[in-house]
Amino acid sequence: MELLPAKVALVLVHGIDSGADAWDRMIALVRDDPDIHPWVQIENFVYPTGKLEWRPARTFPDIASVADSLRGRIERSLPAGMPIVFAAHSQGGLIVQRFLVQQLEAGRGVELRRVKSVLMFATPNLGSDYLEFLRRVARKLVDNAQEAELRLATREVVETLSKVTNRMVHAREVTATTVPIRFEAYAGLSDNIVKPHSARAVFGSGGSIPGDHSEIIRPTSRDSDAYQILRQALDPVVTESEKPITELRDPGTGRSGVTIGDTGRPLDIALDIANALARVETLQEFNGRNAFKQHFPPYIRNGLSFALGSTAVSDLGQLVRACIVYEDDGRAQLIEAITSWLEQREPAVQRALELIRRVWPEGLRKGDSHPPA
């Protein structure tokens, strides 16, 4: 039994007048948790923010601009299709919502299937009236586009919240402009900046947990409410990524096969392809297989464990099964590595490519049965 080298991206988004260190305690607990750390890629998104910007040549970007910057960070840092769990604090929750709405309005609902959940801690979904008098005075001196959207019931925030509710929270199908996404909204029991009615707003999932506006995302141990909430969001995704690959034999034919996860449906293409690749002269040697592995992106190769003395079929079976996890993207990576690195004039290489194209057509999903030969 082997574990798949799949990962989950935990994307952290801080609030106004904050920064990357807001998540230090949460990150430390994740990295110290052996059950999830090997599977989690942490992306701590940082953007310009503050209370006041006195320099006339500089300004703080508005929420829409920060949301677009978040899109760029995700596209640059995460492989296509990698599952994502968002954890956002305060204004960070508004940024994540705006990012998701922007993607839906661009017709990218299908791509957002990778977003497994959005956790919002002390997010002012209905605005905040904290220190409103002083904020009004400050507005007369210096404008802050971020603070403007934290006021009570601003048009941009209300419109975004409505789209999130209708197109994501209550969505029943994946289309270009709708996608079901689980949102959880949490209020701090001692938070006097974002009151519970604003933090919880229209979201049915969530609740109130210990802490003030800052403490709510600074858990002191794995038993802290905030960390337990994060674990509960990551666990189902990690479990899916950890689904073991088990070698099976068809009792009728005696043919070996592969079942991914608990689908119970044989997917024997991995073994077929591994056997075909094992006939390639270069891949019959350990050093050749190890060099071949390096032509795959980290999210595929990092979980592989080729060892001296292992068979070619065993090593290449690991590699092919890792590619299968990423479906069409994994198929493309496998074909690219074969065509760019192996000797194309060798008949075994061409037979392997022909087999891949025949038994693993584009669009085949992990739980699908082996297509007819």
Helices and strands as residue ranges (DSSP letters): E 8-13, G 20-23, H 24-31, G 37-39, E 40-45, H 63-77, E 84-89, H 91-105, G 111-114, E 115-121, H 132-141, H 145-148, H 155-164, I 165-169, E 182-188, H 196-200, E 206-209, G 215-217, H 225-242, E 245-249, E 256-260, H 269-277, G 281-284, H 286-293, H 298-301, H 312-325, H 327-341, H 347-359
